[in-house]
Structure formats: structure tokens, C-alpha cells
Amino acid sequence: MPKAILHIGTMKTGTTSIQAALAGNCDVLSDCGYSFFGPPMRHSSTLKPALKSIKENADNLIISDEGLWHFANTKRSDTAKLAELLSGYDVTVLIYLRRPDSFLNSWFQQGLKSGTGSGTMTEFLASSFVNTGLQFEKLIANFDMLFGRGSVRLRPYERPQLHGGDAVSDFLHTVDLPIERFNIPKRSNETPDTDDLLLRSLLRRPSDHAQKMSAQLDKVEKHLDRYGYKGRRYSLLTREELTRLNDTYKPIFRTLQEKYGGGDNSDFFQSWANPDDVNEGLLGLRKTQEAIMRLASIK
């Protein structure tokens, strides 16, 4: 029976770099008996014709699309029909998981970078779409049911646990492909500095409240004068938000580790963020940005 590796992300776990490495080394994949299908590959209407294009002697598949996770059980991804199309394959559902606080922080900042996400962290954390993507037990159990018990393989997106310290090397190692034969491109989809993202987000929101806006922008200037602009990246989560995330998701990841394995620690990840390490001073820019956003939204 041919193999099918279904790589479904999740977001912010090196997916873009993995896909670039696979797409750029199709000759190596073919030599190893694999065909690669990248995004969008979350719907049966796309996968069905792709399967007809498989070359001779490359009947094993690698399918990669993080939308399979984030749009699961929606009209944008008919996962059950995908499972039917792949019923003749020995399917492995490969899922990379990032520590929830790091995942949320990176996802939000990526949205600021593209201009397509929530305007503020507070709005982002309250989003129903975001919270759907955090239903780890439910989503993983559904993939395990659809593609066969034991089909799910979890990997922690945590540098000490990644083979070679990066997602691409870990992916190739996990699916037993010869790393030394792959020409691996430079990392893709990097997130800019946190201060830069917050400040640029303000430029997208013109406001008629000039006087109040000016006072808030003065706070931005004082923040930069006090802490200095050092091109840094940092978490935008408050101590309370981080505590809540740890309390909610640590038990969940402990259960996932017990059921599916993948991590080398009982908590799945080697370390979890300490709320006591939150630098409240750095969060001053987040608070000012949110205040400005609220002013900009007043009619």
C-alpha cells in the first residue's frame, strides 16, 4: 500500500519553510518515490484531480496545507471526503504543535504584518476563529478517527526537540527522507520586530480625534525614549493572559502526550513560559496601541 504523509501545520510551525523545501526538491522526492502537493490542498475538489497527475514510480504522497487544521469542519475543507480519497493509502497525519502562548503571540504579530488579522491582541484573543484553532484534543481526535486509529503523529515545534534544531530538518527526518540530498532554502515568513509591528498598525487607522490621538502618540514616543528601540521581539501577553493559557493548556498537552506521544517530556514541551517573567514595561506599547485603536473606532 502506498504511503501518504498529510502535513497539516499548524500555523507558525515552519510550514512555509517546509513547503518551500519540498517544492524546490521535487526531483529528490521523485527519486524517493514521492509526489508532493502543496497548498491549497484542503478540499477534495483540488486533491482529486491532483491524484490523477501522479507520475509513475512516485505513488507515495506528501500533502501539505495548514488550512487542513485551521479550516477543519468548515466549507473550506471537506476533511471527510479527503479521507475517502486517501482510503487506499497508509496515511500518517503529521501535526506540528507550538506552545500556545508562543503560537498565539506569533500568529497575532503575523496578522499585524500582513494587515489582515485582528487590530489588537485583546480582539485577537477573543476571536472565535482563533479559539477554534486551539481545540487541540477535538481536532486531533477527529483526524485520528477519519484517517485511521494510530494515524496521527505529533511533533513539538520547540527548538531543543526538533531534529537539527529546525522544522525542515525535523520534517525530513520524521518522514525518513535523506536530508543530505535536499537543497534547503533560507527561512521564509519571518515576523518583524514587535515594536515595528505595533507602530505600523497605527498608521493603517486614520482618526478624526486628532487631539486625543496626539496625546496617545506622545506616550508611544515616551515608551521608545525610555526603553529604546532595539529591534526586539517579545511576547505581547500579559501576566494574567499567560497564566490563564498555562492553566488551560498544560493539562491538555499532558493528555495529548499520554495518548499520542511525540514530545520527550510528560508535558509535551520541555518548558512553559513563566508568567512571573512578563516584562510589564514592554507591554506599555501594546496598551497605548489599543487605546489609539479604540479612539480610531469611535464614530
Buried (B, 14 or more C-beta within 10 A) or exposed (E): EBBBBBBBBBBBBBBBBBBBBBBEBBEBBBEBEBBBBBBBBBBBEBBEEBBEEBEEEBBBBBBBBBBBBBBBBEEEBBBEBBBEBBEEBBBBBBBBBBBBBBBBBBBBBBBBBEEEBBBBBBBBBEBEEBEBBBBBEEBBBBBBEBBBEEBBBBBBBBEEBBBEEBBBBBBBBBBEBEBEEBEBEEEEEEBBBBBBBBBEBBEEBEBEBEEBBEBBBEBBEEBEEEBEEEEEBBBBBBBEBBBBBBEEBBEBBBEBBEBBEBBEBEBBBBEBBEBEEBEEEBBBBBBBBBBBBBBBEEE
